[in-house]
Amino acid sequence: MSSTSASLYMTQVRFCRALAVVRSLPTESGGSFQPSITDRLKFYGLYKQTLAGDCMLMKPSSKHIVQYAKWKSWDRLRGTSPIEAQTMYIHALIDLLKQVSNNNQILMIDDLIRTIFFFS
């Protein structure tokens, strides 16, 4: 396997692991930590850019707040490659986990980061 292929493979593995971590975060109050709406929209846009590439949907009316926010989050990534979006997703998650760790809201941050970056 060439170094470029190995690097792409590792990025994709890390992205899949980061997805699993984000999907495991609580979405309702009562959990030890809840990502902000801004964080959720960032992850949404990066996820869509990774899977579908540039947003080709028509801009929704700003009266439809949720659809407009999702569209805007995805559309602002126009021109970003899927691999670059995966890397951005991973780094956004690590930044979020470090922020949470600094606030002492989750105790196993190092374990989550190790899960993303290292093979078992």
C-alpha positions in Angstrom: 0.0 0.0 0.0 1.5 3.4 -1.0 1.9 6.0 1.7 -0.9 8.1 0.1 -3.3 5.2 0.1 -2.4 4.3 3.7 -2.9 8.0 4.7 -6.3 8.1 3.0 -7.3 4.8 4.6 -6.3 6.0 8.1 -8.3 9.2 7.6 -11.3 7.2 6.7 -10.9 4.8 9.7 -10.5 7.8 12.0 -13.5 9.5 10.5 -15.7 6.3 11.1 -14.5 6.2 14.7 -15.2 9.9 15.1 -18.7 9.3 13.7 -19.3 6.6 16.3 -18.2 9.0 19.1 -20.4 11.8 17.9 -23.4 9.5 17.5 -22.9 8.3 21.1 -23.1 11.9 22.5 -26.3 12.6 24.4 -28.9 14.6 22.4 -31.2 15.4 25.2 -30.8 17.0 28.6 -29.9 14.7 31.4 -26.6 13.5 29.8 -23.3 14.6 31.2 -22.7 16.7 28.1 -24.7 18.0 25.2 -23.1 19.5 22.1 -24.4 23.0 21.3 -26.6 23.6 18.2 -23.6 25.3 16.6 -21.5 22.1 17.1 -24.3 19.9 15.8 -24.6 22.0 12.7 -20.8 22.0 12.1 -20.8 18.2 12.3 -23.9 18.0 10.1 -22.3 20.1 7.4 -19.0 18.3 7.5 -20.8 14.9 7.4 -22.9 15.9 4.4 -19.8 17.3 2.6 -18.0 14.0 3.2 -20.7 11.8 1.9 -22.3 13.9 -0.8 -19.8 16.6 -1.8 -20.9 20.1 -2.6 -24.5 21.0 -1.7 -26.7 21.1 -4.7 -30.0 21.7 -2.9 -31.8 24.9 -3.5 -31.5 27.4 -0.7 -34.6 26.9 1.6 -36.5 29.9 2.8 -35.1 31.4 6.0 -38.7 30.9 7.4 -37.8 27.2 7.6 -35.2 27.8 10.3 -33.9 24.2 10.7 -33.7 23.4 7.0 -32.0 26.8 6.3 -29.5 26.3 9.1 -28.6 22.8 7.9 -28.4 24.0 4.3 -26.1 26.9 5.3 -23.9 24.7 7.4 -23.4 22.4 4.4 -23.2 25.0 1.6 -20.5 27.0 3.3 -18.2 24.0 2.8 -18.6 24.2 -1.0 -15.3 23.3 -2.7 -14.0 21.3 0.3 -12.9 17.8 -0.7 -14.5 14.8 1.1 -11.2 13.8 2.6 -10.5 17.4 3.8 -14.1 17.4 5.3 -13.3 14.1 7.1 -10.1 15.6 8.6 -12.0 18.8 9.6 -14.7 16.6 11.3 -12.1 14.7 13.3 -10.4 17.9 14.4 -13.7 19.5 15.3 -14.5 16.5 17.5 -11.1 16.6 19.2 -11.5 20.3 19.8 -15.0 19.7 21.3 -13.7 16.9 23.5 -10.9 19.0 24.8 -13.3 21.8 25.5 -15.5 19.4 27.5 -12.5 18.0 29.2 -11.4 21.5 30.3 -14.9 22.0 31.7 -14.7 18.6 33.6 -17.9 17.4 32.0 -16.6 14.0 30.7 -13.9 12.0 32.5 -12.8 9.7 29.7 -11.7 12.1 27.0 -8.3 10.6 26.6 -9.9 7.2 26.0 -12.2 8.7 23.3 -9.3 10.4 21.5 -7.3 7.2 21.6 -10.2 5.3 20.1 -10.2 7.7 17.2 -6.5 7.7 16.5 -5.1 4.3 17.4 -5.9 0.8 16.3 -6.7 -1.8 18.9 
